[in-house]
Amino acid sequence: IIFIPRIINRFQQSSMVDTNRLSAPMPLSFIELNGERKRVPDFVFTNQDERLISNEDYLGKVYVIEFFFTTCPTICPIMNANMKRLEAAFGNRDDFGIASFTIDPEKDTPEQLKRYAENLDVFSQNWHFLTGNVSTIYEPRQARDIERVLFECHLTIS
């Protein structure tokens, strides 16, 4: 959530990287932090339209990752209101996306995620609400590595 104003500000001020990110030496983007390359681990999950979505779907895009669940009454609606702000600003761009991973895959089926996206009035084709089996979502290499990379990046930027 802390990155949203900074992301919007960079887009509005055209303060982007001038290089072609698609010609990077690695097939997927990474962040260099204290001399160490870090990136979100590979993933494949099912979205609200029952399509398989992976890192490949975000190649060449700036994307925001969030963890939520559709029955969350507290922070999730606030987080998704912020995601809606991003979608309003950048949802029509081909080089931007949002990946919303449910942490309650037993209840958050693709059908439930579809209803949730419709209730949020999501219009971007690049905002995916993702679910999978419990062991994949909670696999330490997946969730903890994603959170660790995001947390370490937050410490660097703040």
C-alpha positions as CSV (number, residue, x, y, z in Angstrom):
1,I,0.0,0.0,0.0
2,I,2.9,2.3,0.8
3,F,4.1,2.1,-2.8
4,I,0.9,3.1,-4.5
5,P,1.4,6.9,-4.2
6,R,5.0,6.5,-5.4
7,I,4.0,4.3,-8.4
8,I,1.3,6.8,-9.4
9,N,3.7,9.7,-9.0
10,R,6.4,8.1,-11.2
11,F,3.9,7.4,-13.9
12,Q,2.5,10.9,-13.8
13,Q,5.9,12.5,-13.8
14,S,7.1,10.1,-16.6
15,S,9.9,9.1,-14.2
16,M,10.4,5.6,-15.7
17,V,13.4,3.6,-16.7
18,D,14.5,4.6,-20.2
19,T,15.8,1.1,-21.1
20,N,13.9,-1.6,-22.8
21,R,13.0,-4.0,-20.0
22,L,12.1,-6.8,-22.5
23,S,15.8,-7.0,-23.5
24,A,17.0,-7.7,-20.0
25,P,19.6,-10.4,-19.6
26,M,17.3,-12.4,-17.3
27,P,13.9,-13.7,-18.6
28,L,12.1,-12.2,-15.7
29,S,12.6,-8.9,-14.0
30,F,14.4,-8.7,-10.7
31,I,15.3,-6.1,-8.1
32,E,18.9,-5.6,-7.0
33,L,19.1,-5.1,-3.3
34,N,22.4,-4.7,-1.5
35,G,24.1,-6.3,-4.5
36,E,21.9,-9.3,-4.5
37,R,19.3,-10.0,-7.2
38,K,15.9,-10.8,-5.9
39,R,12.7,-11.6,-7.8
40,V,9.2,-13.0,-7.1
41,P,9.3,-16.8,-7.4
42,D,7.7,-18.4,-10.4
43,F,4.0,-19.1,-10.0
44,V,1.1,-20.6,-11.8
45,F,-2.4,-20.0,-10.4
46,T,-6.0,-20.0,-11.7
47,N,-7.7,-16.6,-12.1
48,Q,-11.3,-15.5,-11.8
49,D,-11.9,-16.5,-15.4
50,E,-10.5,-20.0,-14.8
51,R,-7.4,-19.2,-16.9
52,L,-4.0,-20.3,-15.7
53,I,-1.9,-17.2,-15.0
54,S,1.9,-17.3,-14.4
55,N,4.9,-15.0,-14.3
56,E,4.9,-15.1,-18.1
57,D,1.6,-13.2,-18.2
58,Y,3.4,-10.3,-16.5
59,L,6.6,-10.2,-18.6
60,G,7.4,-6.6,-19.6
61,K,4.9,-5.2,-17.1
62,V,5.1,-3.3,-13.9
63,Y,2.9,-5.3,-11.5
64,V,1.7,-5.1,-8.0
65,I,1.1,-8.2,-5.8
66,E,-1.3,-8.3,-2.9
67,F,-2.6,-11.1,-0.6
68,F,-6.3,-11.0,0.4
69,F,-9.4,-13.1,0.8
70,T,-12.9,-12.3,-0.4
71,T,-14.6,-12.6,3.1
72,C,-12.0,-10.3,4.8
73,P,-13.9,-7.6,6.7
74,T,-10.9,-5.5,7.7
75,I,-7.8,-4.6,5.7
76,C,-8.6,-6.3,2.4
77,P,-11.4,-3.8,1.4
78,I,-8.9,-1.0,2.1
79,M,-6.1,-2.6,0.1
80,N,-8.5,-3.3,-2.8
81,A,-9.7,0.3,-2.7
82,N,-6.0,1.3,-3.2
83,M,-5.8,-1.3,-6.0
84,K,-8.8,0.4,-7.6
85,R,-6.9,3.7,-7.5
86,L,-4.1,2.0,-9.4
87,E,-6.5,0.5,-11.8
88,A,-8.2,3.8,-12.4
89,A,-4.8,5.4,-13.2
90,F,-3.1,2.6,-15.2
91,G,-5.7,-0.1,-15.9
92,N,-5.8,0.7,-19.6
93,R,-2.1,0.3,-20.0
94,D,-0.7,-2.9,-21.5
95,D,2.5,-2.6,-19.4
96,F,0.8,-2.6,-16.0
97,G,-0.9,-5.4,-14.0
98,I,-2.2,-6.4,-10.5
99,A,-1.9,-10.0,-9.1
100,S,-4.2,-10.5,-6.1
101,F,-3.5,-13.8,-4.4
102,T,-6.2,-15.3,-2.1
103,I,-5.0,-16.7,1.1
104,D,-8.3,-18.7,1.5
105,P,-8.3,-20.9,-1.6
106,E,-10.9,-23.3,-0.2
107,K,-13.6,-20.6,-0.2
108,D,-12.2,-18.4,-2.9
109,T,-13.0,-20.5,-6.0
110,P,-12.7,-18.9,-9.4
111,E,-16.5,-18.3,-9.3
112,Q,-16.2,-16.5,-6.0
113,L,-13.3,-14.5,-7.3
114,K,-15.3,-13.6,-10.4
115,R,-18.2,-12.3,-8.2
116,Y,-15.7,-10.4,-6.1
117,A,-14.1,-8.7,-9.2
118,E,-17.5,-7.8,-10.5
119,N,-18.5,-6.3,-7.2
120,L,-15.3,-4.2,-7.3
121,D,-16.2,-3.2,-10.9
122,V,-12.7,-4.3,-12.1
123,F,-12.3,-3.4,-15.8
124,S,-8.6,-4.1,-16.4
125,Q,-7.7,-7.3,-18.3
126,N,-4.4,-7.3,-16.4
127,W,-5.9,-7.5,-12.9
128,H,-6.0,-11.2,-11.9
129,F,-7.6,-12.6,-8.8
130,L,-5.6,-15.8,-8.3
131,T,-6.4,-19.0,-6.4
132,G,-4.8,-22.5,-6.3
133,N,-4.5,-25.4,-3.9
134,V,-3.6,-24.7,-0.3
135,S,-0.2,-26.3,-0.4
136,T,0.9,-24.2,-3.4
137,I,-0.3,-20.9,-1.9
138,Y,1.2,-21.6,1.5
139,E,4.3,-23.2,0.1
140,P,7.2,-21.4,1.9
141,R,9.1,-20.8,-1.4
142,Q,6.0,-19.1,-2.8
143,A,4.3,-16.9,-0.2
144,R,7.2,-16.2,2.1
145,D,9.7,-15.4,-0.7
146,I,7.2,-13.0,-2.3
147,E,6.6,-11.3,1.1
148,R,10.3,-11.2,1.9
149,V,11.2,-9.6,-1.5
150,L,8.4,-7.0,-1.1
151,F,9.4,-6.3,2.6
152,E,13.1,-5.9,1.8
153,C,12.2,-3.6,-1.1
154,H,10.0,-1.5,1.2
155,L,12.9,-1.2,3.7
156,T,15.1,0.1,0.9
157,I,12.6,2.6,-0.6
158,S,11.3,4.0,2.7
